[in-house]
Amino acid sequence: MESIKRVAAINDLSGFCRCSLSVAIPIISAMGLWCCPLPTAILSNHTGYDDFFFDDYTEKMEPYYKMWKTNNVNFDSIYTGFLGSVKQIDIVMDFIKNFKNDKNIVVVDPVMGDDGVLYSTYTKDMQLEMKKLIKYAFVITPNVTECSFLSDTKYEGEHISIDKARDMCKKIEGPKNIVLTGIRSKDKIINFVYNTQTKEETIVSRNAVDVYYAGTGDVFSSALCAFLTKGFNLKESVEKSAKFVEEAVKHTFMCKLDNKEGLAIEKCLNLLWEENL
Ligand code: PXL
């Protein structure tokens, strides 16, 4: 009997916008994996809109996941994304201590900000706490803004040199691997993959489309987590995830859709099925 691998996805549920759990669930499921959500907050829409309803789920998270423990549930990977408070980051570390074993992997997307600024719900203390959480990760997937905050480096835009990318990654302590996403270079988007132990580095570049879509990082990290859970190595997983994002961006751009609403992944999910990428 073939078992279905499981991903514990710790992220918010934003009802309107393709981000966080609203993309993690379909992407992970489309790849034949079982996505088990642990919500961190429930929002009407993401915080990039001027107005949003935000229901913090901090107090519920522990009793929720303790039932998973009581019911002897286990996971092949643990994937964390948007977190709404310092306490929540601590709860996620406890979650990892409870569910990490010697086989499963931890993917931390340190969702903190974009374009050089932290998201409106993100405090300085949360930033410090995130530096602790990333120590548990097999891989983290910061964008240039998040990498700057995590490495205490001045943000100077998305057009950074590989030397600067490497310098920032070297300053980040804890995770085994870093995939620094969204570096811009002429008409390319570069993902800089850095192994903090062997110092090995890989550059994965794709064609850029000059529009920013909300939740693109969540789409990339969800796919990356799923490919890793399926057993692809990090380089293959980054290549396939980056290719998927490029296809989704091209499709969304072609359809002239609102960039605040995120990537129109619905008609691209078939690409994730088995050998389509
Ligand atoms: O895509 C990152 C993200 C996730 N969740 C929420 C957000 C954002 C970015 O704005 O607001 C609630």
Residues whose N, C-alpha, C, O or C-beta is under 5 A from the ligand:
A	BS01	PXL	D12 S14 C19 S20 L43 H46 T47 G48 F82 V111 G215 D218
